[in-house]
């Protein structure tokens, strides 16, 4: 019976997720949260975790992804597994928000997902960590209609760099700088960027389990012109797939976060 109930819950969650899993609308500079790209050691093991948490699995050829409201998680990066987790890198962890932590955690555990308790035994917080070290914070908003959605990304940099990093993300991506619980943040469509103190500079993301993050851009060539005028250099030339219409490039922030910029085809 427990297996049947868990299966019915997962099926209903995935069906609802289809309608809710579209990216947030673009902001004034044409940016919205896009994706995380994992260099998983075991793609299927990570897929099981995310699907167990209510994500919608997507398979396109050999590529495996899972979508949640607000973010697409690409699970593999060729045959290059990451060499380190998020803790110790400039992106310390990522975060979801759920409508009830204890209820969702019970469902996830029934689906085989290992869940760690919140700090100081908080009942409105939990953590999930993949075997290759992607750390995810789970927080609660009881007014939220959907079971789970992408909420935040937590950067870790030396204290002297926090204000600089906040300003860089606000300017580059048209985000709204502010504070949450007296800590600096930048709000972008689909995600809140948070900044915390590290004792020393952290490792770049490239080559770790969370190799890079991705923002969807409405007009990539116009956005490239904007950021190049601000002194930002591309890691790779702009390129477009003539078959799919998808265009991409990469940049790296001054603290080592690799960022993919993606203009998706209208049908995407």
TORKOL-4160 file (C-alpha; in steps of 0.2 Angstrom, whole numbers, padded with zeros to 4 digits, m for minus):
268
<pt num="1" X="0000" Y="0000" Z="0000"/>
<pt num="2" X="0014" Y="0012" Z="0004"/>
<pt num="3" X="0022" Y="0009" Z="m0013"/>
<pt num="4" X="0005" Y="0012" Z="m0021"/>
<pt num="5" X="0002" Y="0028" Z="m0012"/>
<pt num="6" X="0020" Y="0034" Z="m0016"/>
<pt num="7" X="0018" Y="0030" Z="m0034"/>
<pt num="8" X="0001" Y="0039" Z="m0035"/>
<pt num="9" X="0009" Y="0055" Z="m0026"/>
<pt num="10" X="0023" Y="0055" Z="m0038"/>
<pt num="11" X="0012" Y="0053" Z="m0054"/>
<pt num="12" X="0001" Y="0067" Z="m0048"/>
<pt num="13" X="0016" Y="0078" Z="m0044"/>
<pt num="14" X="0023" Y="0076" Z="m0061"/>
<pt num="15" X="0007" Y="0079" Z="m0070"/>
<pt num="16" X="0005" Y="0096" Z="m0060"/>
<pt num="17" X="0023" Y="0100" Z="m0063"/>
<pt num="18" X="0021" Y="0100" Z="m0082"/>
<pt num="19" X="0010" Y="0115" Z="m0080"/>
<pt num="20" X="0020" Y="0124" Z="m0067"/>
<pt num="21" X="0038" Y="0120" Z="m0074"/>
<pt num="22" X="0040" Y="0135" Z="m0086"/>
<pt num="23" X="0054" Y="0147" Z="m0083"/>
<pt num="24" X="0049" Y="0164" Z="m0074"/>
<pt num="25" X="0046" Y="0179" Z="m0086"/>
<pt num="26" X="0061" Y="0189" Z="m0092"/>
<pt num="27" X="0066" Y="0204" Z="m0082"/>
<pt num="28" X="0069" Y="0221" Z="m0090"/>
<pt num="29" X="0086" Y="0216" Z="m0097"/>
<pt num="30" X="0079" Y="0200" Z="m0104"/>
<pt num="31" X="0086" Y="0187" Z="m0091"/>
<pt num="32" X="0077" Y="0173" Z="m0081"/>
<pt num="33" X="0084" Y="0158" Z="m0071"/>
<pt num="34" X="0088" Y="0144" Z="m0083"/>
<pt num="35" X="0098" Y="0129" Z="m0076"/>
<pt num="36" X="0111" Y="0120" Z="m0066"/>
<pt num="37" X="0123" Y="0109" Z="m0075"/>
<pt num="38" X="0129" Y="0094" Z="m0065"/>
<pt num="39" X="0144" Y="0084" Z="m0070"/>
<pt num="40" X="0137" Y="0069" Z="m0061"/>
<pt num="41" X="0147" Y="0053" Z="m0057"/>
<pt num="42" X="0131" Y="0043" Z="m0058"/>
<pt num="43" X="0118" Y="0051" Z="m0069"/>
<pt num="44" X="0104" Y="0039" Z="m0064"/>
<pt num="45" X="0107" Y="0040" Z="m0046"/>
<pt num="46" X="0105" Y="0059" Z="m0046"/>
<pt num="47" X="0090" Y="0057" Z="m0057"/>
<pt num="48" X="0082" Y="0046" Z="m0045"/>
<pt num="49" X="0085" Y="0059" Z="m0031"/>
<pt num="50" X="0077" Y="0073" Z="m0041"/>
<pt num="51" X="0062" Y="0063" Z="m0047"/>
<pt num="52" X="0060" Y="0057" Z="m0029"/>
<pt num="53" X="0059" Y="0075" Z="m0024"/>
<pt num="54" X="0045" Y="0079" Z="m0036"/>
<pt num="55" X="0055" Y="0084" Z="m0052"/>
<pt num="56" X="0049" Y="0080" Z="m0070"/>
<pt num="57" X="0062" Y="0069" Z="m0079"/>
<pt num="58" X="0066" Y="0074" Z="m0097"/>
<pt num="59" X="0076" Y="0063" Z="m0109"/>
<pt num="60" X="0082" Y="0070" Z="m0125"/>
<pt num="61" X="0094" Y="0058" Z="m0134"/>
<pt num="62" X="0108" Y="0053" Z="m0122"/>
<pt num="63" X="0105" Y="0069" Z="m0112"/>
<pt num="64" X="0095" Y="0067" Z="m0095"/>
<pt num="65" X="0087" Y="0082" Z="m0086"/>
<pt num="66" X="0075" Y="0085" Z="m0072"/>
<pt num="67" X="0064" Y="0100" Z="m0072"/>
<pt num="68" X="0057" Y="0109" Z="m0057"/>
<pt num="69" X="0047" Y="0125" Z="m0057"/>
<pt num="70" X="0060" Y="0139" Z="m0059"/>
<pt num="71" X="0075" Y="0128" Z="m0064"/>
<pt num="72" X="0080" Y="0114" Z="m0076"/>
<pt num="73" X="0094" Y="0102" Z="m0070"/>
<pt num="74" X="0105" Y="0095" Z="m0083"/>
<pt num="75" X="0113" Y="0079" Z="m0075"/>
<pt num="76" X="0127" Y="0075" Z="m0086"/>
<pt num="77" X="0142" Y="0084" Z="m0094"/>
<pt num="78" X="0149" Y="0071" Z="m0107"/>
<pt num="79" X="0160" Y="0059" Z="m0098"/>
<pt num="80" X="0168" Y="0071" Z="m0086"/>
<pt num="81" X="0162" Y="0068" Z="m0068"/>
<pt num="82" X="0165" Y="0082" Z="m0056"/>
<pt num="83" X="0180" Y="0081" Z="m0044"/>
<pt num="84" X="0172" Y="0090" Z="m0029"/>
<pt num="85" X="0155" Y="0095" Z="m0021"/>
<pt num="86" X="0148" Y="0112" Z="m0020"/>
<pt num="87" X="0154" Y="0115" Z="m0002"/>
<pt num="88" X="0172" Y="0122" Z="m0005"/>
<pt num="89" X="0167" Y="0130" Z="m0021"/>
<pt num="90" X="0160" Y="0148" Z="m0024"/>
<pt num="91" X="0143" Y="0141" Z="m0025"/>
<pt num="92" X="0141" Y="0133" Z="m0008"/>
<pt num="93" X="0124" Y="0126" Z="m0010"/>
<pt num="94" X="0107" Y="0129" Z="m0020"/>
<pt num="95" X="0090" Y="0129" Z="m0012"/>
<pt num="96" X="0072" Y="0124" Z="m0015"/>
<pt num="97" X="0057" Y="0130" Z="m0006"/>
<pt num="98" X="0042" Y="0118" Z="m0002"/>
<pt num="99" X="0025" Y="0121" Z="0005"/>
<pt num="100" X="0028" Y="0110" Z="0021"/>
<pt num="101" X="0045" Y="0103" Z="0025"/>
<pt num="102" X="0040" Y="0089" Z="0036"/>
<pt num="103" X="0026" Y="0082" Z="0024"/>
<pt num="104" X="0038" Y="0083" Z="0009"/>
<pt num="105" X="0052" Y="0075" Z="0018"/>
<pt num="106" X="0041" Y="0061" Z="0023"/>
<pt num="107" X="0036" Y="0058" Z="0004"/>
<pt num="108" X="0054" Y="0060" Z="m0002"/>
<pt num="109" X="0060" Y="0047" Z="0011"/>
<pt num="110" X="0047" Y="0035" Z="0005"/>
<pt num="111" X="0054" Y="0037" Z="m0012"/>
<pt num="112" X="0071" Y="0033" Z="m0006"/>
<pt num="113" X="0079" Y="0050" Z="m0005"/>
<pt num="114" X="0091" Y="0053" Z="0010"/>
<pt num="115" X="0087" Y="0069" Z="0019"/>
<pt num="116" X="0097" Y="0078" Z="0032"/>
<pt num="117" X="0089" Y="0088" Z="0046"/>
<pt num="118" X="0089" Y="0106" Z="0047"/>
<pt num="119" X="0101" Y="0117" Z="0058"/>
<pt num="120" X="0097" Y="0116" Z="0077"/>
<pt num="121" X="0084" Y="0103" Z="0073"/>
<pt num="122" X="0073" Y="0116" Z="0064"/>
<pt num="123" X="0057" Y="0108" Z="0057"/>
<pt num="124" X="0055" Y="0121" Z="0043"/>
<pt num="125" X="0072" Y="0117" Z="0036"/>
<pt num="126" X="0081" Y="0101" Z="0029"/>
<pt num="127" X="0095" Y="0097" Z="0017"/>
<pt num="128" X="0098" Y="0085" Z="0003"/>
<pt num="129" X="0115" Y="0080" Z="m0003"/>
<pt num="130" X="0119" Y="0070" Z="m0018"/>
<pt num="131" X="0132" Y="0056" Z="m0017"/>
<pt num="132" X="0144" Y="0067" Z="m0027"/>
<pt num="133" X="0142" Y="0082" Z="m0016"/>
<pt num="134" X="0128" Y="0094" Z="m0023"/>
<pt num="135" X="0121" Y="0102" Z="m0007"/>
<pt num="136" X="0103" Y="0108" Z="m0007"/>
<pt num="137" X="0094" Y="0118" Z="0007"/>
<pt num="138" X="0076" Y="0115" Z="0009"/>
<pt num="139" X="0065" Y="0129" Z="0016"/>
<pt num="140" X="0047" Y="0131" Z="0019"/>
<pt num="141" X="0033" Y="0143" Z="0014"/>
<pt num="142" X="0016" Y="0137" Z="0020"/>
<pt num="143" X="0007" Y="0149" Z="0008"/>
<pt num="144" X="0015" Y="0141" Z="m0007"/>
<pt num="145" X="0002" Y="0132" Z="m0018"/>
<pt num="146" X="0015" Y="0120" Z="m0027"/>
<pt num="147" X="0024" Y="0107" Z="m0018"/>
<pt num="148" X="0041" Y="0113" Z="m0023"/>
<pt num="149" X="0050" Y="0126" Z="m0033"/>
<pt num="150" X="0068" Y="0132" Z="m0036"/>
<pt num="151" X="0071" Y="0146" Z="m0023"/>
<pt num="152" X="0089" Y="0152" Z="m0021"/>
<pt num="153" X="0108" Y="0150" Z="m0024"/>
<pt num="154" X="0120" Y="0153" Z="m0010"/>
<pt num="155" X="0137" Y="0160" Z="m0015"/>
<pt num="156" X="0152" Y="0160" Z="m0003"/>
<pt num="157" X="0166" Y="0173" Z="m0004"/>
<pt num="158" X="0178" Y="0182" Z="0007"/>
<pt num="159" X="0169" Y="0196" Z="0017"/>
<pt num="160" X="0177" Y="0210" Z="0007"/>
<pt num="161" X="0170" Y="0203" Z="m0009"/>
<pt num="162" X="0152" Y="0201" Z="m0004"/>
<pt num="163" X="0146" Y="0219" Z="m0008"/>
<pt num="164" X="0156" Y="0218" Z="m0024"/>
<pt num="165" X="0148" Y="0202" Z="m0029"/>
<pt num="166" X="0130" Y="0208" Z="m0025"/>
<pt num="167" X="0133" Y="0224" Z="m0036"/>
<pt num="168" X="0141" Y="0214" Z="m0050"/>
<pt num="169" X="0126" Y="0202" Z="m0051"/>
<pt num="170" X="0113" Y="0216" Z="m0050"/>
<pt num="171" X="0121" Y="0226" Z="m0064"/>
<pt num="172" X="0126" Y="0212" Z="m0075"/>
<pt num="173" X="0109" Y="0203" Z="m0075"/>
<pt num="174" X="0097" Y="0217" Z="m0070"/>
<pt num="175" X="0094" Y="0210" Z="m0053"/>
<pt num="176" X="0086" Y="0219" Z="m0038"/>
<pt num="177" X="0099" Y="0221" Z="m0024"/>
<pt num="178" X="0092" Y="0220" Z="m0006"/>
<pt num="179" X="0092" Y="0211" Z="0010"/>
<pt num="180" X="0085" Y="0195" Z="0018"/>
<pt num="181" X="0087" Y="0193" Z="0036"/>
<pt num="182" X="0100" Y="0207" Z="0036"/>
<pt num="183" X="0110" Y="0198" Z="0023"/>
<pt num="184" X="0113" Y="0204" Z="0005"/>
<pt num="185" X="0103" Y="0196" Z="m0009"/>
<pt num="186" X="0100" Y="0199" Z="m0028"/>
<pt num="187" X="0082" Y="0195" Z="m0034"/>
<pt num="188" X="0081" Y="0188" Z="m0052"/>
<pt num="189" X="0066" Y="0180" Z="m0060"/>
<pt num="190" X="0065" Y="0162" Z="m0054"/>
<pt num="191" X="0079" Y="0163" Z="m0041"/>
<pt num="192" X="0086" Y="0173" Z="m0026"/>
<pt num="193" X="0105" Y="0175" Z="m0026"/>
<pt num="194" X="0112" Y="0175" Z="m0008"/>
<pt num="195" X="0130" Y="0180" Z="m0002"/>
<pt num="196" X="0139" Y="0173" Z="0013"/>
<pt num="197" X="0156" Y="0175" Z="0021"/>
<pt num="198" X="0170" Y="0163" Z="0018"/>
<pt num="199" X="0186" Y="0163" Z="0027"/>
<pt num="200" X="0196" Y="0162" Z="0011"/>
<pt num="201" X="0193" Y="0162" Z="m0008"/>
<pt num="202" X="0183" Y="0147" Z="m0014"/>
<pt num="203" X="0187" Y="0135" Z="m0028"/>
<pt num="204" X="0179" Y="0139" Z="m0046"/>
<pt num="205" X="0164" Y="0129" Z="m0051"/>
<pt num="206" X="0171" Y="0122" Z="m0067"/>
<pt num="207" X="0176" Y="0104" Z="m0065"/>
<pt num="208" X="0166" Y="0101" Z="m0049"/>
<pt num="209" X="0149" Y="0093" Z="m0048"/>
<pt num="210" X="0140" Y="0109" Z="m0051"/>
<pt num="211" X="0150" Y="0114" Z="m0066"/>
<pt num="212" X="0140" Y="0129" Z="m0070"/>
<pt num="213" X="0124" Y="0138" Z="m0069"/>
<pt num="214" X="0114" Y="0145" Z="m0083"/>
<pt num="215" X="0103" Y="0160" Z="m0086"/>
<pt num="216" X="0090" Y="0161" Z="m0100"/>
<pt num="217" X="0092" Y="0177" Z="m0111"/>
<pt num="218" X="0079" Y="0184" Z="m0122"/>
<pt num="219" X="0091" Y="0191" Z="m0135"/>
<pt num="220" X="0108" Y="0184" Z="m0133"/>
<pt num="221" X="0117" Y="0195" Z="m0145"/>
<pt num="222" X="0110" Y="0211" Z="m0138"/>
<pt num="223" X="0114" Y="0204" Z="m0120"/>
<pt num="224" X="0132" Y="0200" Z="m0126"/>
<pt num="225" X="0134" Y="0218" Z="m0133"/>
<pt num="226" X="0128" Y="0225" Z="m0116"/>
<pt num="227" X="0140" Y="0215" Z="m0105"/>
<pt num="228" X="0155" Y="0217" Z="m0117"/>
<pt num="229" X="0152" Y="0236" Z="m0115"/>
<pt num="230" X="0153" Y="0233" Z="m0096"/>
<pt num="231" X="0170" Y="0225" Z="m0098"/>
<pt num="232" X="0165" Y="0207" Z="m0097"/>
<pt num="233" X="0174" Y="0195" Z="m0109"/>
<pt num="234" X="0166" Y="0179" Z="m0116"/>
<pt num="235" X="0174" Y="0162" Z="m0112"/>
<pt num="236" X="0168" Y="0156" Z="m0129"/>
<pt num="237" X="0162" Y="0164" Z="m0145"/>
<pt num="238" X="0143" Y="0165" Z="m0147"/>
<pt num="239" X="0137" Y="0150" Z="m0157"/>
<pt num="240" X="0120" Y="0145" Z="m0163"/>
<pt num="241" X="0113" Y="0128" Z="m0168"/>
<pt num="242" X="0104" Y="0131" Z="m0185"/>
<pt num="243" X="0093" Y="0115" Z="m0182"/>
<pt num="244" X="0086" Y="0120" Z="m0165"/>
<pt num="245" X="0088" Y="0138" Z="m0165"/>
<pt num="246" X="0096" Y="0138" Z="m0148"/>
<pt num="247" X="0111" Y="0150" Z="m0145"/>
<pt num="248" X="0124" Y="0150" Z="m0131"/>
<pt num="249" X="0140" Y="0157" Z="m0124"/>
<pt num="250" X="0149" Y="0157" Z="m0107"/>
<pt num="251" X="0156" Y="0169" Z="m0095"/>
<pt num="252" X="0164" Y="0167" Z="m0078"/>
<pt num="253" X="0161" Y="0179" Z="m0064"/>
<pt num="254" X="0176" Y="0187" Z="m0055"/>
<pt num="255" X="0175" Y="0174" Z="m0041"/>
<pt num="256" X="0175" Y="0159" Z="m0052"/>
<pt num="257" X="0157" Y="0155" Z="m0055"/>
<pt num="258" X="0155" Y="0148" Z="m0073"/>
<pt num="259" X="0139" Y="0154" Z="m0081"/>
<pt num="260" X="0131" Y="0148" Z="m0097"/>
<pt num="261" X="0120" Y="0161" Z="m0106"/>
<pt num="262" X="0106" Y="0153" Z="m0117"/>
<pt num="263" X="0094" Y="0159" Z="m0129"/>
<pt num="264" X="0081" Y="0146" Z="m0132"/>
<pt num="265" X="0071" Y="0142" Z="m0147"/>
<pt num="266" X="0053" Y="0149" Z="m0145"/>
<pt num="267" X="0046" Y="0132" Z="m0144"/>
<pt num="268" X="0057" Y="0128" Z="m0129"/>
